[in-house]
Amino acid sequence: MDRIEALKAFVLVAEEGGFSRAAAELGISKSAASRKISTLERGLGAALFTRTTRRVELTEAGQTYLSKVRAVLADLEAADRSVGAPQVGLDGPIRLAAPIAFGTSRLAGIVAALMARHPLLIVDVVLADRFVEADEEGFDLVLDLEADASANSALRLLPLETGLFASPDYIARHGRPQAPADLAGHQALCLGARSRRIAWQLRGQAEPIELSPRLVSNHASVIREAALAGLGIAFLPAFVVTEDVRAGRLHRLLDGFEPKPNWLCARHPGNRTVSAKCRLFTDFLVERMRRDG
């Protein structure tokens, strides 16, 4: 159990970019969190972080270890959720809601694969960029993307990377930022509600980077198209632009300073226990997303 707690601490320190916020989320002191990491490093015989007075960054070994540890912890969480669940097939109706960008980019293909595997499954999918009430609106499962899933009762399924992205043309015209402070001179393309000022919280930075956005939209496709057109630097979930990055249409910026991941979370109606069908559905979802990257 101590080993598992150390692994959880390692992931949180990596995601938060430091020990203080990770320790707060774990409910332990900063020194206790540091000791867990030091013990883990001694056991591995490798440094997972480089530490300075200003920030904590993953080493190359730490980056490799992080992806493996996330997979192990996700497997453990799935195993915990499966305890006591009857081993039934997926059949009959299931109604679920999800954000639009996630639904079109990732969920649609996973639902199709699941339906092909389970011919008796009937799925009703609603995509909406708003808070959905599972109880009041009759949903069996609501999927959300949460920056701070610890602030609510949602079940965390797996972390989804976010990043800063720009086109080769934009980089050629405006230069490539080398550090968070360099963003001040760039055009910001922001996913979210309209605001005259926005703040990007980047890994290893004690304070968020404040910017005046050129474009704000609640739809990721609008931000993606603007980035492809060379209009600025986009702050987006990585899954929205996976193919664009692979094809070289967009480049990921500020490696080592990436925003911490959002969490894919699941919410269920509060007036009944979680059904075996929903548990099997979310396990399949996590398995496919981890496999496909």
C-alpha positions, -999 to +999 in steps of 0.1 A: +000+000+000+029+024+007+042+017-028+008+026-043+006+058-022+041+067-035+031+062-071+000+084-066+022+110-051+046+108-081+018+113-106+004+143-087+038+160-084+043+155-121+008+169-129+010+198-105+046+207-113+056+209-077+053+193-042+031+219-024-001+215-044+004+177-048+008+174-010-024+195-004-044+172-027-030+141-009-037+156+025-001+153+037+028+177+043+051+189+016+080+172+033+061+139+035+054+141-003+090+148-010+101+118+011+077+095-008+093+106-041+129+102-027+121+067-014+107+058-048+137+072-066+161+052-044+142+020-050+143+026-088+179+038-088+169+067-110+160+104-106+124+111-116+126+148-112+151+176-115+145+201-086+154+238-085+143+265-061+118+276-087+103+245-102+102+207-104+105+190-138+104+154-149+136+138-161+136+117-192+133+086-170+105+103-151+085+110-183+087+073-193+078+061-159+048+085-157+030+069-186+036+034-171+024+044-136-007+061-149-016+028-167-010+008-136-031+031-114-059+031-140-059-007-140-061-007-102-090+017-102-108-004-128-103-035-107-116-017-076-147-006-094-153-042-107-155-057-072-190-069-065-202-061-100-221-090-117-204-102-149-233-094-173-232-085-209-240-050-222-276-052-235-306-029-233-306+009-232-280+032-218-283+070-220-252+091-217-240+127-221-206+141-229-190+173-241-192+179-278-154+179-286-148+147-266-179+131-281-170+137-317-132+132-314-131+101-291-164+089-278-182+082-311-157+056-323-156+039-289-194+037-287-195+022-322-169-004-312-188-013-281-221-017-300-204-040-325-192-061-296-226-061-279-254-064-305-282-060-279-269-027-266-290+003-273-273+037-268-286+072-266-258+097-267-263+135-261-235+159-267-236+192-249-211+218-237-230+225-204-234+210-170-258+180-173-279+169-144-279+131-144-309+128-121-331+155-136-324+148-172-326+110-170-290+100-178-274+067-167-239+082-172-225+117-176-189+122-188-172+155-180-137+170-185-126+185-152-095+206-144-100+199-107-120+167-103-113+166-065-137+195-061-168+174-068-181+139-063-173+127-099-154+095-104-120+101-120-115+078-149-082+089-165-062+120-172-064+137-206-034+157-217-039+194-226-014+215-245-005+247-264-005+243-302+003+265-331+007+261-369+042+261-386+031+293-404+023+311-371+056+300-356+075+311-387+059+346-385+059+351-347+086+329-333+084+299-310+080+307-273+108+291-253+094+298-218+060+307-203+069+344-201+073+345-239+036+340-243+029+376-235+037+387-270+015+361-287-021+358-299-041+335-276-069+312-288-089+301-258-115+275-251-141+287-226-164+315-217-158+350-231-134+371-210-112+402-216-084+384-197-076+348-194-051+329-172-032+298-184-019+276-155+013+259-168+033+232-152+060+244-128+046+279-126+035+292-093+013+319-109-009+316-140+001+334-172-024+362-179-032+370-215-057+390-236-073+365-259-078+372-296-104+344-299-126+327-273-151+299-281-169+272-261-164+249-291-130+233-296-135+230-333-135+268-336-103+271-317-087+243-337-096+259-371-082+292-360-049+275-349-047+257-383-052+291-400-022+305-382-041+330-361-025+322-328-016+297-300-044+274-290-049+260-255-067+227-262-072+191-251-046+171-270-072+146-283-087+174-304-056+179-324-039+145-323-041+139-361-030+176-368+001+171-347+009+138-364+005+153-398+026+184-389-003+208-393+002+219-357+032+218-334+031+214-296+048+242-277+066+246-244+075+210-237+081+207-200+057+236-192+025+219-205-008+226-187-017+199-162-041+173-176-079+175-174-096+145-159-122+125-177-148+120-150-180+100-147-211+110-129-241+088-122-276+096-109-274+102-072-306+084-064-295+049-073-264+027-072-241+025-102-252-002-125-230-030-137-237-019-172-223+016-166-192+001-149-185-021-178-191+008-202-166+030-184-140+002-181-143-004-219-140+034-225-108+037-204-093+005-220-098+019-255-086+054-247-054+040-231-048+017-260-053+043-287-034+070-268 
